[in-house]
Amino acid sequence: MTSPRIAVVDYHKGNLLSVVRSLGDVGASARATDKPSDILAADAVVVPGVGAFEDAMGYLNESGEAEAIVEAAKNGVPFLGICLGLHVLFERGEERSDGQAGEWVKGLGILQGSVTRLKSGRLKVPHVGWDQLHLTPHGRECALYEGVAEGSNVYFTHSYALADDVEADVVTTRSHYTRSFASGIWADNVYGVQFHPEKSSSTGLAILRNFVTRVCA
């Protein structure tokens, strides 16, 4: 496979072009789509991260994209969730449409655990800017981080993060801002990152290139 077809899931929130462009830069044939049939036909699926958990899940459910994503993931199709795209992989999140924390919203449930708000009386939330990735033993075995050094800096912009109820054996990287949180996960064909690789310079492109290489394999 020389140029894998990657469906970048469009849930009508935010600009997807930077993700599509970056995947193209590392050898993929990527296109944004809101059609479940495109998701099921793709060689890989990427869900990017812009917007609120409640809004994203509302559109994914109404459009049929949620069902297609879950089916593709269960069928072994390589999957990458970025920021909010990581969050919706899990069972529940507390981010409502107004950006505030509230009652739980049901996620895709591909992985177990919750997404909760970052809280601090000292540090500014949202967490915006460059911060470090600390690889776990699981992360050092993950194809996504081949050639990526411990402590590498990547770009974050988020107010919510994975909670402590996420199973430790899927966590590939941890980062620290207001609290320690899982900033990367990997379970079989499913990968997720809290940061934005498309905004993370050479390190981010290396991670996306590794994902495309995994798809080709």
Backbone as JSON Lines, residues from 0, in Angstrom:
{"i":0,"aa":"M","n":[0.85,-1.18,0.0],"ca":[0.0,0.0,0.0],"c":[0.9,1.24,0.0]}
{"i":1,"aa":"T","n":[0.86,2.02,-1.07],"ca":[1.77,3.17,-1.2],"c":[1.19,4.45,-0.62]}
{"i":2,"aa":"S","n":[-0.11,4.66,-0.75],"ca":[-0.75,5.87,-0.24],"c":[-2.1,5.5,0.38]}
{"i":3,"aa":"P","n":[-2.09,5.15,1.67],"ca":[-3.33,4.68,2.3],"c":[-4.42,5.74,2.32]}
{"i":4,"aa":"R","n":[-5.65,5.29,2.17],"ca":[-6.81,6.19,2.2],"c":[-7.26,6.36,3.64]}
{"i":5,"aa":"I","n":[-7.15,7.58,4.14],"ca":[-7.49,7.87,5.52],"c":[-8.7,8.8,5.56]}
{"i":6,"aa":"A","n":[-9.73,8.37,6.26],"ca":[-10.93,9.19,6.45],"c":[-10.73,10.04,7.7]}
{"i":7,"aa":"V","n":[-10.75,11.36,7.52],"ca":[-10.68,12.3,8.64],"c":[-12.12,12.69,8.97]}
{"i":8,"aa":"V","n":[-12.6,12.26,10.12],"ca":[-14.02,12.38,10.45],"c":[-14.4,13.84,10.69]}
{"i":9,"aa":"D","n":[-15.4,14.28,9.96],"ca":[-15.91,15.64,10.07],"c":[-17.22,15.62,10.86]}
{"i":10,"aa":"Y","n":[-17.2,16.18,12.06],"ca":[-18.44,16.29,12.84],"c":[-18.89,17.75,12.91]}
{"i":11,"aa":"H","n":[-18.49,18.51,11.88],"ca":[-18.97,19.88,11.65],"c":[-18.62,20.83,12.79]}
{"i":12,"aa":"K","n":[-17.44,20.63,13.37],"ca":[-16.93,21.53,14.41],"c":[-15.46,21.8,14.13]}
{"i":13,"aa":"G","n":[-15.15,22.98,13.64],"ca":[-13.75,23.36,13.49],"c":[-13.16,23.02,12.14]}
{"i":14,"aa":"N","n":[-11.92,23.45,11.97],"ca":[-11.19,23.31,10.72],"c":[-10.38,22.02,10.71]}
{"i":15,"aa":"L","n":[-10.62,21.17,9.73],"ca":[-9.92,19.89,9.65],"c":[-8.73,19.94,8.69]}
{"i":16,"aa":"L","n":[-8.57,21.05,7.98],"ca":[-7.6,21.08,6.89],"c":[-6.17,20.86,7.35]}
{"i":17,"aa":"S","n":[-5.81,21.33,8.56],"ca":[-4.44,21.14,9.01],"c":[-4.13,19.66,9.24]}
{"i":18,"aa":"V","n":[-5.11,18.89,9.71],"ca":[-4.91,17.45,9.89],"c":[-4.81,16.76,8.54]}
{"i":19,"aa":"V","n":[-5.7,17.1,7.62],"ca":[-5.67,16.52,6.27],"c":[-4.35,16.84,5.59]}
{"i":20,"aa":"R","n":[-3.92,18.09,5.7],"ca":[-2.68,18.52,5.05],"c":[-1.46,17.8,5.64]}
{"i":21,"aa":"S","n":[-1.42,17.68,6.96],"ca":[-0.27,17.02,7.6],"c":[-0.2,15.54,7.26]}
{"i":22,"aa":"L","n":[-1.35,14.87,7.18],"ca":[-1.36,13.46,6.77],"c":[-0.87,13.32,5.34]}
{"i":23,"aa":"G","n":[-1.26,14.27,4.49],"ca":[-0.77,14.26,3.11],"c":[0.73,14.45,3.05]}
{"i":24,"aa":"D","n":[1.26,15.29,3.94],"ca":[2.7,15.55,3.97],"c":[3.51,14.31,4.32]}
{"i":25,"aa":"V","n":[2.9,13.36,5.03],"ca":[3.64,12.15,5.41],"c":[3.21,10.94,4.59]}
{"i":26,"aa":"G","n":[2.56,11.18,3.45],"ca":[2.36,10.1,2.48],"c":[0.99,9.47,2.4]}
{"i":27,"aa":"A","n":[0.01,10.02,3.1],"ca":[-1.33,9.45,3.06],"c":[-2.21,10.19,2.07]}
{"i":28,"aa":"S","n":[-3.24,9.51,1.61],"ca":[-4.3,10.15,0.83],"c":[-5.47,10.39,1.78]}
{"i":29,"aa":"A","n":[-5.51,11.59,2.36],"ca":[-6.48,11.88,3.41],"c":[-7.56,12.82,2.91]}
{"i":30,"aa":"R","n":[-8.78,12.59,3.36],"ca":[-9.88,13.49,3.02],"c":[-10.85,13.57,4.18]}
{"i":31,"aa":"A","n":[-11.39,14.77,4.4],"ca":[-12.4,14.96,5.43],"c":[-13.74,14.46,4.91]}
{"i":32,"aa":"T","n":[-14.5,13.79,5.77],"ca":[-15.79,13.25,5.36],"c":[-16.73,13.16,6.55]}
{"i":33,"aa":"D","n":[-18.03,13.33,6.27],"ca":[-19.04,13.11,7.3],"c":[-19.96,11.94,6.92]}
{"i":34,"aa":"K","n":[-19.49,11.1,5.99],"ca":[-20.3,9.97,5.52],"c":[-19.85,8.66,6.18]}
{"i":35,"aa":"P","n":[-20.75,7.97,6.87],"ca":[-20.4,6.68,7.47],"c":[-19.82,5.7,6.47]}
{"i":36,"aa":"S","n":[-20.31,5.72,5.23],"ca":[-19.81,4.78,4.23],"c":[-18.34,5.03,3.91]}
{"i":37,"aa":"D","n":[-17.91,6.29,3.93],"ca":[-16.5,6.59,3.71],"c":[-15.63,6.09,4.86]}
{"i":38,"aa":"I","n":[-16.15,6.21,6.07],"ca":[-15.41,5.73,7.24],"c":[-15.21,4.22,7.15]}
{"i":39,"aa":"L","n":[-16.25,3.5,6.75],"ca":[-16.17,2.04,6.67],"c":[-15.31,1.56,5.51]}
{"i":40,"aa":"A","n":[-15.15,2.39,4.48],"ca":[-14.36,2.0,3.31],"c":[-12.89,2.38,3.42]}
{"i":41,"aa":"A","n":[-12.53,3.17,4.41],"ca":[-11.17,3.71,4.5],"c":[-10.19,2.67,5.03]}
{"i":42,"aa":"D","n":[-8.9,2.91,4.71],"ca":[-7.83,2.07,5.25],"c":[-7.51,2.43,6.69]}
{"i":43,"aa":"A","n":[-7.84,3.65,7.1],"ca":[-7.64,4.11,8.47],"c":[-8.59,5.26,8.74]}
{"i":44,"aa":"V","n":[-8.81,5.53,10.02],"ca":[-9.74,6.59,10.43],"c":[-9.03,7.49,11.43]}
{"i":45,"aa":"V","n":[-9.18,8.81,11.24],"ca":[-8.67,9.79,12.19],"c":[-9.82,10.69,12.63]}
{"i":46,"aa":"V","n":[-9.99,10.82,13.93],"ca":[-10.96,11.77,14.47],"c":[-10.18,12.91,15.11]}
{"i":47,"aa":"P","n":[-10.22,14.11,14.52],"ca":[-9.47,15.25,15.05],"c":[-10.18,15.89,16.23]}
{"i":48,"aa":"G","n":[-9.56,16.92,16.81],"ca":[-10.09,17.44,18.06],"c":[-10.38,18.91,18.09]}
{"i":49,"aa":"V","n":[-11.61,19.27,17.87],"ca":[-12.07,20.65,18.05],"c":[-13.5,20.59,18.57]}
{"i":50,"aa":"G","n":[-13.84,21.45,19.56],"ca":[-15.21,21.51,20.02],"c":[-15.4,20.88,21.38]}
{"i":51,"aa":"A","n":[-16.67,20.7,21.78],"ca":[-17.02,20.16,23.08],"c":[-17.49,18.7,22.94]}
{"i":52,"aa":"F","n":[-17.25,17.92,23.98],"ca":[-17.59,16.51,24.0],"c":[-19.07,16.3,23.66]}
{"i":53,"aa":"E","n":[-19.96,17.05,24.32],"ca":[-21.4,16.87,24.11],"c":[-21.79,17.16,22.66]}
{"i":54,"aa":"D","n":[-21.29,18.25,22.1],"ca":[-21.6,18.6,20.71],"c":[-21.1,17.53,19.74]}
{"i":55,"aa":"A","n":[-19.86,17.1,19.97],"ca":[-19.26,16.1,19.07],"c":[-20.06,14.8,19.09]}
{"i":56,"aa":"M","n":[-20.39,14.31,20.29],"ca":[-21.13,13.06,20.37],"c":[-22.54,13.21,19.81]}
{"i":57,"aa":"G","n":[-23.15,14.38,19.99],"ca":[-24.47,14.6,19.41],"c":[-24.46,14.45,17.91]}
{"i":58,"aa":"Y","n":[-23.48,15.07,17.25],"ca":[-23.44,14.98,15.79],"c":[-23.02,13.59,15.33]}
{"i":59,"aa":"L","n":[-22.04,12.99,16.01],"ca":[-21.6,11.65,15.62],"c":[-22.75,10.65,15.7]}
{"i":60,"aa":"N","n":[-23.57,10.75,16.73],"ca":[-24.71,9.84,16.87],"c":[-25.78,10.11,15.83]}
{"i":61,"aa":"E","n":[-26.12,11.37,15.62],"ca":[-27.19,11.73,14.68],"c":[-26.82,11.38,13.24]}
{"i":62,"aa":"S","n":[-25.57,11.51,12.89],"ca":[-25.12,11.31,11.51],"c":[-24.86,9.84,11.17]}
{"i":63,"aa":"G","n":[-24.78,8.99,12.18],"ca":[-24.42,7.6,11.94],"c":[-22.92,7.37,11.95]}
{"i":64,"aa":"E","n":[-22.14,8.44,12.12],"ca":[-20.68,8.29,12.14],"c":[-20.21,7.51,13.36]}
{"i":65,"aa":"A","n":[-20.89,7.69,14.49],"ca":[-20.49,6.97,15.7],"c":[-20.53,5.47,15.48]}
{"i":66,"aa":"E","n":[-21.61,4.98,14.92],"ca":[-21.75,3.55,14.67],"c":[-20.67,3.06,13.72]}
{"i":67,"aa":"A","n":[-20.38,3.86,12.69],"ca":[-19.35,3.48,11.71],"c":[-17.97,3.44,12.35]}
{"i":68,"aa":"I","n":[-17.66,4.41,13.2],"ca":[-16.36,4.45,13.87],"c":[-16.18,3.22,14.75]}
{"i":69,"aa":"V","n":[-17.2,2.9,15.54],"ca":[-17.12,1.73,16.43],"c":[-16.95,0.45,15.61]}
{"i":70,"aa":"E","n":[-17.69,0.32,14.52],"ca":[-17.57,-0.87,13.68],"c":[-16.18,-0.97,13.07]}
{"i":71,"aa":"A","n":[-15.66,0.14,12.56],"ca":[-14.32,0.13,11.96],"c":[-13.27,-0.27,12.99]}
{"i":72,"aa":"A","n":[-13.36,0.32,14.18],"ca":[-12.39,-0.01,15.23],"c":[-12.46,-1.48,15.62]}
{"i":73,"aa":"K","n":[-13.67,-2.02,15.74],"ca":[-13.83,-3.43,16.09],"c":[-13.33,-4.35,14.99]}
{"i":74,"aa":"N","n":[-13.36,-3.87,13.74],"ca":[-12.89,-4.66,12.6],"c":[-11.38,-4.59,12.42]}
{"i":75,"aa":"G","n":[-10.69,-3.87,13.29],"ca":[-9.23,-3.82,13.23],"c":[-8.66,-2.72,12.36]}
{"i":76,"aa":"V","n":[-9.5,-1.79,11.9],"ca":[-9.01,-0.67,11.09],"c":[-8.18,0.25,11.98]}
{"i":77,"aa":"P","n":[-6.97,0.64,11.56],"ca":[-6.17,1.57,12.38],"c":[-6.92,2.87,12.62]}
{"i":78,"aa":"F","n":[-6.89,3.32,13.86],"ca":[-7.69,4.47,14.28],"c":[-6.81,5.39,15.11]}
{"i":79,"aa":"L","n":[-6.92,6.7,14.85],"ca":[-6.2,7.7,15.64],"c":[-7.16,8.79,16.07]}
{"i":80,"aa":"G","n":[-7.27,9.01,17.38],"ca":[-8.07,10.1,17.92],"c":[-7.16,11.21,18.42]}
{"i":81,"aa":"I","n":[-7.44,12.44,18.03],"ca":[-6.61,13.6,18.39],"c":[-7.42,14.53,19.31]}
{"i":82,"aa":"C","n":[-6.92,14.78,20.5],"ca":[-7.52,15.7,21.47],"c":[-8.98,15.28,21.77]}
{"i":83,"aa":"L","n":[-9.95,16.03,21.31],"ca":[-11.34,15.61,21.52],"c":[-11.62,14.26,20.88]}
{"i":84,"aa":"G","n":[-10.93,13.97,19.78],"ca":[-11.05,12.67,19.14],"c":[-10.56,11.54,20.02]}
{"i":85,"aa":"L","n":[-9.61,11.83,20.92],"ca":[-9.2,10.87,21.95],"c":[-10.3,10.74,23.0]}
{"i":86,"aa":"H","n":[-10.85,11.86,23.44],"ca":[-11.85,11.84,24.51],"c":[-13.04,10.96,24.16]}
{"i":87,"aa":"V","n":[-13.57,11.12,22.95],"ca":[-14.81,10.41,22.6],"c":[-14.63,8.91,22.48]}
{"i":88,"aa":"L","n":[-13.38,8.43,22.47],"ca":[-13.14,6.99,22.48],"c":[-13.61,6.34,23.77]}
{"i":89,"aa":"F","n":[-13.71,7.13,24.83],"ca":[-13.96,6.58,26.16],"c":[-15.45,6.56,26.51]}
{"i":90,"aa":"E","n":[-15.75,6.03,27.68],"ca":[-17.14,5.77,28.04],"c":[-17.96,7.02,28.29]}
{"i":91,"aa":"R","n":[-17.31,8.05,28.84],"ca":[-18.09,9.22,29.25],"c":[-17.17,10.44,29.41]}
{"i":92,"aa":"G","n":[-17.78,11.61,29.23],"ca":[-17.07,12.86,29.46],"c":[-18.02,13.85,30.11]}
{"i":93,"aa":"E","n":[-17.47,14.82,30.84],"ca":[-18.33,15.77,31.55],"c":[-18.4,17.14,30.87]}
{"i":94,"aa":"E","n":[-17.82,17.28,29.67],"ca":[-17.84,18.56,28.98],"c":[-19.14,18.75,28.21]}
{"i":95,"aa":"R","n":[-19.89,19.79,28.6],"ca":[-21.17,20.08,27.96],"c":[-20.98,21.05,26.79]}
{"i":96,"aa":"S","n":[-22.07,21.35,26.12],"ca":[-22.02,22.19,24.92],"c":[-21.49,23.59,25.18]}
{"i":97,"aa":"D","n":[-21.67,24.09,26.41],"ca":[-21.18,25.43,26.73],"c":[-19.73,25.42,27.2]}
{"i":98,"aa":"G","n":[-19.08,24.26,27.12],"ca":[-17.69,24.16,27.52],"c":[-17.47,23.93,28.99]}
{"i":99,"aa":"Q","n":[-18.55,23.92,29.77],"ca":[-18.44,23.74,31.22],"c":[-18.68,22.27,31.59]}
{"i":100,"aa":"A","n":[-18.21,21.9,32.78],"ca":[-18.43,20.55,33.27],"c":[-19.86,20.4,33.78]}
{"i":101,"aa":"G","n":[-20.43,19.24,33.52],"ca":[-21.8,18.98,33.97],"c":[-22.02,17.49,34.13]}
{"i":102,"aa":"E","n":[-23.26,17.05,33.93],"ca":[-23.57,15.63,34.02],"c":[-22.86,14.88,32.9]}
{"i":103,"aa":"W","n":[-22.64,13.6,33.13],"ca":[-21.9,12.79,32.17],"c":[-22.59,12.71,30.82]}
{"i":104,"aa":"V","n":[-21.79,12.78,29.77],"ca":[-22.24,12.54,28.4],"c":[-21.62,11.23,27.94]}
{"i":105,"aa":"K","n":[-22.42,10.37,27.34],"ca":[-21.94,9.07,26.91],"c":[-21.04,9.2,25.69]}
{"i":106,"aa":"G","n":[-19.85,8.55,25.73],"ca":[-18.93,8.53,24.61],"c":[-19.12,7.28,23.76]}
{"i":107,"aa":"L","n":[-18.15,7.0,22.9],"ca":[-18.23,5.84,22.01],"c":[-18.06,4.53,22.77]}
{"i":108,"aa":"G","n":[-17.37,4.55,23.89],"ca":[-17.22,3.36,24.72],"c":[-16.28,2.31,24.15]}
{"i":109,"aa":"I","n":[-15.39,2.72,23.24],"ca":[-14.4,1.78,22.7],"c":[-13.41,1.4,23.79]}
{"i":110,"aa":"L","n":[-13.1,2.35,24.68],"ca":[-12.2,2.11,25.81],"c":[-12.89,2.53,27.1]}
{"i":111,"aa":"Q","n":[-12.43,1.98,28.22],"ca":[-13.03,2.25,29.51],"c":[-12.39,3.48,30.16]}
{"i":112,"aa":"G","n":[-13.23,4.3,30.79],"ca":[-12.72,5.44,31.52],"c":[-13.48,6.71,31.23]}
{"i":113,"aa":"S","n":[-13.03,7.8,31.88],"ca":[-13.75,9.07,31.86],"c":[-12.84,10.21,31.43]}
{"i":114,"aa":"V","n":[-13.48,11.32,31.05],"ca":[-12.78,12.56,30.71],"c":[-13.32,13.65,31.63]}
{"i":115,"aa":"T","n":[-12.41,14.31,32.35],"ca":[-12.81,15.32,33.34],"c":[-12.03,16.63,33.14]}
{"i":116,"aa":"R","n":[-12.54,17.68,33.73],"ca":[-11.96,19.01,33.56],"c":[-10.65,19.15,34.35]}
{"i":117,"aa":"L","n":[-9.69,19.85,33.75],"ca":[-8.49,20.25,34.47],"c":[-8.87,21.37,35.44]}
{"i":118,"aa":"K","n":[-8.38,21.3,36.69],"ca":[-8.71,22.3,37.68],"c":[-7.45,22.78,38.38]}
{"i":119,"aa":"S","n":[-7.36,24.1,38.58],"ca":[-6.21,24.65,39.28],"c":[-6.54,26.04,39.78]}
{"i":120,"aa":"G","n":[-6.06,26.34,40.98],"ca":[-6.19,27.69,41.48],"c":[-4.99,28.55,41.14]}
{"i":121,"aa":"R","n":[-3.97,27.94,40.54],"ca":[-2.72,28.64,40.25],"c":[-2.43,28.72,38.76]}
{"i":122,"aa":"L","n":[-2.63,27.61,38.04],"ca":[-2.32,27.55,36.61],"c":[-3.55,27.89,35.78]}
{"i":123,"aa":"K","n":[-3.32,28.49,34.65],"ca":[-4.42,28.89,33.77],"c":[-4.99,27.68,33.03]}
{"i":124,"aa":"V","n":[-6.29,27.58,32.99],"ca":[-6.99,26.57,32.2],"c":[-7.88,27.32,31.21]}
{"i":125,"aa":"P","n":[-7.79,27.02,29.9],"ca":[-7.21,25.83,29.28],"c":[-5.68,25.8,29.28]}
{"i":126,"aa":"H","n":[-5.19,24.59,29.16],"ca":[-3.77,24.31,29.0],"c":[-3.44,24.52,27.52]}
{"i":127,"aa":"V","n":[-2.7,25.59,27.22],"ca":[-2.37,25.93,25.84],"c":[-0.87,26.14,25.74]}
{"i":128,"aa":"G","n":[-0.23,25.42,24.81],"ca":[1.18,25.61,24.56],"c":[1.95,24.3,24.53]}
{"i":129,"aa":"W","n":[3.25,24.42,24.53],"ca":[4.14,23.26,24.4],"c":[4.38,22.63,25.76]}
{"i":130,"aa":"D","n":[4.36,21.3,25.78],"ca":[4.62,20.57,27.01],"c":[5.21,19.21,26.67]}
{"i":131,"aa":"Q","n":[5.7,18.52,27.69],"ca":[6.47,17.31,27.46],"c":[5.63,16.03,27.45]}
{"i":132,"aa":"L","n":[6.14,15.05,26.7],"ca":[5.61,13.69,26.7],"c":[6.56,12.8,27.49]}
{"i":133,"aa":"H","n":[6.01,12.05,28.44],"ca":[6.81,11.1,29.2],"c":[6.31,9.69,28.87]}
{"i":134,"aa":"L","n":[7.16,8.92,28.23],"ca":[6.78,7.6,27.74],"c":[6.66,6.6,28.88]}
{"i":135,"aa":"T","n":[5.6,5.82,28.85],"ca":[5.44,4.69,29.77],"c":[6.13,3.48,29.16]}
{"i":136,"aa":"P","n":[6.3,2.38,29.9],"ca":[6.82,1.15,29.29],"c":[5.98,0.71,28.09]}
{"i":137,"aa":"H","n":[4.67,0.85,28.19],"ca":[3.78,0.52,27.07],"c":[4.06,1.44,25.88]}
{"i":138,"aa":"G","n":[4.32,2.71,26.17],"ca":[4.6,3.67,25.12],"c":[5.89,3.39,24.39]}
{"i":139,"aa":"R","n":[6.87,2.86,25.1],"ca":[8.15,2.54,24.45],"c":[8.03,1.38,23.49]}
{"i":140,"aa":"E","n":[6.94,0.62,23.6],"ca":[6.68,-0.48,22.67],"c":[5.72,-0.07,21.55]}
{"i":141,"aa":"C","n":[5.22,1.15,21.59],"ca":[4.19,1.61,20.66],"c":[4.82,2.15,19.38]}
{"i":142,"aa":"A","n":[4.34,1.67,18.24],"ca":[4.88,2.09,16.95],"c":[4.75,3.59,16.71]}
{"i":143,"aa":"L","n":[3.77,4.22,17.34],"ca":[3.53,5.65,17.14],"c":[4.72,6.49,17.59]}
{"i":144,"aa":"Y","n":[5.5,5.99,18.55],"ca":[6.58,6.79,19.14],"c":[7.97,6.31,18.73]}
{"i":145,"aa":"E","n":[8.04,5.52,17.67],"ca":[9.34,5.1,17.18],"c":[10.15,6.34,16.76]}
{"i":146,"aa":"G","n":[11.34,6.49,17.32],"ca":[12.18,7.64,17.0],"c":[11.82,8.91,17.75]}
{"i":147,"aa":"V","n":[10.82,8.85,18.63],"ca":[10.41,10.02,19.41],"c":[11.08,9.93,20.79]}
{"i":148,"aa":"A","n":[11.84,10.95,21.15],"ca":[12.62,10.91,22.38],"c":[11.76,11.15,23.61]}
{"i":149,"aa":"E","n":[12.13,10.53,24.71],"ca":[11.52,10.81,26.01],"c":[11.63,12.3,26.3]}
{"i":150,"aa":"G","n":[10.53,12.89,26.77],"ca":[10.53,14.3,27.1],"c":[10.32,15.23,25.93]}
{"i":151,"aa":"S","n":[10.0,14.69,24.75],"ca":[9.76,15.53,23.58],"c":[8.62,16.5,23.84]}
{"i":152,"aa":"N","n":[8.73,17.69,23.27],"ca":[7.7,18.71,23.43],"c":[6.7,18.65,22.28]}
{"i":153,"aa":"V","n":[5.42,18.73,22.63],"ca":[4.34,18.75,21.65],"c":[3.34,19.84,22.06]}
{"i":154,"aa":"Y","n":[2.41,20.14,21.17],"ca":[1.52,21.28,21.39],"c":[0.15,20.83,21.9]}
{"i":155,"aa":"F","n":[-0.27,21.44,23.01],"ca":[-1.55,21.13,23.63],"c":[-2.47,22.35,23.57]}
{"i":156,"aa":"T","n":[-3.76,22.1,23.47],"ca":[-4.77,23.12,23.75],"c":[-6.05,22.4,24.2]}
{"i":157,"aa":"H","n":[-6.28,22.39,25.53],"ca":[-7.42,21.63,26.06],"c":[-7.73,22.06,27.49]}
{"i":158,"aa":"S","n":[-8.98,21.87,27.88],"ca":[-9.43,22.11,29.25],"c":[-9.83,20.82,29.96]}
{"i":159,"aa":"Y","n":[-9.92,19.73,29.2],"ca":[-10.33,18.43,29.72],"c":[-9.28,17.38,29.37]}
{"i":160,"aa":"A","n":[-9.18,16.36,30.21],"ca":[-8.19,15.31,29.99],"c":[-8.7,14.0,30.57]}
{"i":161,"aa":"L","n":[-8.03,12.9,30.21],"ca":[-8.42,11.59,30.71],"c":[-8.24,11.54,32.22]}
{"i":162,"aa":"A","n":[-9.17,10.89,32.89],"ca":[-9.17,10.78,34.35],"c":[-8.39,9.55,34.79]}
{"i":163,"aa":"D","n":[-8.26,9.39,36.11],"ca":[-7.45,8.31,36.67],"c":[-8.11,6.94,36.52]}
{"i":164,"aa":"D","n":[-9.38,6.88,36.09],"ca":[-10.02,5.58,35.93],"c":[-9.71,4.92,34.59]}
{"i":165,"aa":"V","n":[-8.91,5.58,33.75],"ca":[-8.46,4.96,32.5],"c":[-7.46,3.85,32.85]}
{"i":166,"aa":"E","n":[-7.62,2.69,32.22],"ca":[-6.77,1.55,32.54],"c":[-5.32,1.84,32.21]}
{"i":167,"aa":"A","n":[-4.43,1.58,33.17],"ca":[-3.02,1.94,33.04],"c":[-2.34,1.21,31.88]}
{"i":168,"aa":"D","n":[-2.83,0.01,31.54],"ca":[-2.12,-0.77,30.51],"c":[-2.36,-0.29,29.09]}
{"i":169,"aa":"V","n":[-3.18,0.74,28.89],"ca":[-3.34,1.33,27.55],"c":[-2.62,2.67,27.43]}
{"i":170,"aa":"V","n":[-2.06,3.18,28.52],"ca":[-1.45,4.51,28.52],"c":[-0.04,4.45,27.94]}
{"i":171,"aa":"T","n":[0.21,5.25,26.91],"ca":[1.53,5.3,26.26],"c":[2.38,6.47,26.72]}
{"i":172,"aa":"T","n":[1.75,7.59,27.0],"ca":[2.48,8.77,27.47],"c":[1.67,9.47,28.56]}
{"i":173,"aa":"R","n":[2.4,10.15,29.43],"ca":[1.77,10.99,30.44],"c":[2.36,12.4,30.33]}
{"i":174,"aa":"S","n":[1.55,13.38,30.67],"ca":[1.99,14.77,30.72],"c":[1.46,15.39,32.0]}
{"i":175,"aa":"H","n":[2.01,16.55,32.36],"ca":[1.7,17.13,33.67],"c":[1.31,18.6,33.51]}
{"i":176,"aa":"Y","n":[0.05,18.89,33.85],"ca":[-0.43,20.28,33.91],"c":[-1.68,20.29,34.77]}
{"i":177,"aa":"T","n":[-1.64,20.91,35.88],"ca":[-2.62,20.9,36.98],"c":[-2.69,19.53,37.66]}
{"i":178,"aa":"R","n":[-2.48,18.48,36.9],"ca":[-2.39,17.11,37.4],"c":[-1.68,16.26,36.36]}
{"i":179,"aa":"S","n":[-1.28,15.07,36.75],"ca":[-0.72,14.13,35.8],"c":[-1.87,13.47,35.04]}
{"i":180,"aa":"F","n":[-1.8,13.46,33.7],"ca":[-2.86,12.84,32.92],"c":[-2.27,12.03,31.76]}
{"i":181,"aa":"A","n":[-3.03,11.05,31.33],"ca":[-2.62,10.24,30.17],"c":[-2.76,11.11,28.92]}
{"i":182,"aa":"S","n":[-1.63,11.36,28.25],"ca":[-1.65,12.17,27.04],"c":[-1.54,11.33,25.78]}
{"i":183,"aa":"G","n":[-1.5,10.01,25.94],"ca":[-1.5,9.1,24.79],"c":[-1.97,7.73,25.22]}
{"i":184,"aa":"I","n":[-2.69,7.04,24.31],"ca":[-3.14,5.67,24.61],"c":[-2.94,4.8,23.37]}
{"i":185,"aa":"W","n":[-2.89,3.5,23.61],"ca":[-2.8,2.52,22.51],"c":[-3.41,1.21,22.98]}
{"i":186,"aa":"A","n":[-4.37,0.72,22.22],"ca":[-4.98,-0.59,22.48],"c":[-5.21,-1.26,21.14]}
{"i":187,"aa":"D","n":[-4.34,-2.21,20.8],"ca":[-4.41,-2.93,19.52],"c":[-4.33,-1.95,18.34]}
{"i":188,"aa":"N","n":[-5.4,-1.79,17.59],"ca":[-5.4,-0.92,16.42],"c":[-5.82,0.51,16.73]}
{"i":189,"aa":"V","n":[-6.1,0.79,17.99],"ca":[-6.64,2.1,18.38],"c":[-5.57,2.92,19.09]}
{"i":190,"aa":"Y","n":[-5.3,4.11,18.55],"ca":[-4.34,5.05,19.13],"c":[-5.06,6.36,19.44]}
{"i":191,"aa":"G","n":[-4.56,7.07,20.43],"ca":[-5.12,8.38,20.73],"c":[-4.08,9.27,21.38]}
{"i":192,"aa":"V","n":[-4.16,10.57,21.09],"ca":[-3.23,11.53,21.68],"c":[-4.0,12.76,22.14]}
{"i":193,"aa":"Q","n":[-3.61,13.31,23.3],"ca":[-4.24,14.51,23.81],"c":[-3.74,15.76,23.09]}
{"i":194,"aa":"F","n":[-2.51,15.72,22.64],"ca":[-1.88,16.87,21.97],"c":[-2.26,16.88,20.49]}
{"i":195,"aa":"H","n":[-1.81,17.93,19.8],"ca":[-2.1,18.08,18.37],"c":[-0.84,17.81,17.55]}
{"i":196,"aa":"P","n":[-0.67,16.61,17.0],"ca":[0.53,16.33,16.21],"c":[0.64,17.23,14.98]}
{"i":197,"aa":"E","n":[-0.5,17.65,14.41],"ca":[-0.47,18.51,13.23],"c":[0.04,19.91,13.55]}
{"i":198,"aa":"K","n":[0.17,20.24,14.84],"ca":[0.7,21.54,15.27],"c":[2.01,21.4,16.03]}
{"i":199,"aa":"S","n":[2.59,20.2,16.03],"ca":[3.73,19.89,16.89],"c":[5.04,19.75,16.13]}
{"i":200,"aa":"S","n":[5.18,20.48,15.03],"ca":[6.44,20.56,14.3],"c":[6.95,19.17,13.91]}
{"i":201,"aa":"S","n":[8.27,18.97,13.95],"ca":[8.86,17.73,13.44],"c":[8.46,16.52,14.28]}
{"i":202,"aa":"T","n":[8.28,16.7,15.59],"ca":[7.87,15.58,16.44],"c":[6.47,15.11,16.07]}
{"i":203,"aa":"G","n":[5.57,16.06,15.86],"ca":[4.21,15.7,15.46],"c":[4.16,15.0,14.12]}
{"i":204,"aa":"L","n":[4.95,15.5,13.15],"ca":[4.98,14.86,11.84],"c":[5.57,13.45,11.93]}
{"i":205,"aa":"A","n":[6.56,13.26,12.81],"ca":[7.12,11.92,13.0],"c":[6.06,10.96,13.53]}
{"i":206,"aa":"I","n":[5.23,11.43,14.46],"ca":[4.16,10.59,15.02],"c":[3.13,10.25,13.96]}
{"i":207,"aa":"L","n":[2.74,11.24,13.15],"ca":[1.79,10.97,12.06],"c":[2.4,10.04,11.02]}
{"i":208,"aa":"R","n":[3.68,10.23,10.72],"ca":[4.35,9.34,9.76],"c":[4.37,7.91,10.29]}
{"i":209,"aa":"N","n":[4.61,7.75,11.58],"ca":[4.6,6.41,12.16],"c":[3.21,5.79,12.06]}
{"i":210,"aa":"F","n":[2.17,6.61,12.25],"ca":[0.8,6.09,12.11],"c":[0.55,5.62,10.68]}
{"i":211,"aa":"V","n":[0.94,6.43,9.7],"ca":[0.74,6.05,8.29],"c":[1.54,4.78,7.97]}
{"i":212,"aa":"T","n":[2.75,4.67,8.5],"ca":[3.54,3.46,8.3],"c":[2.83,2.25,8.88]}
{"i":213,"aa":"R","n":[2.22,2.42,10.04],"ca":[1.45,1.34,10.67],"c":[0.28,0.94,9.79]}
{"i":214,"aa":"V","n":[-0.4,1.93,9.19],"ca":[-1.51,1.66,8.29],"c":[-1.04,0.84,7.09]}
{"i":215,"aa":"C","n":[0.08,1.25,6.51],"ca":[0.62,0.55,5.34],"c":[1.01,-0.89,5.67]}
{"i":216,"aa":"A","n":[1.43,-1.1,6.91],"ca":[1.84,-2.45,7.31],"c":[0.66,-3.4,7.5]}
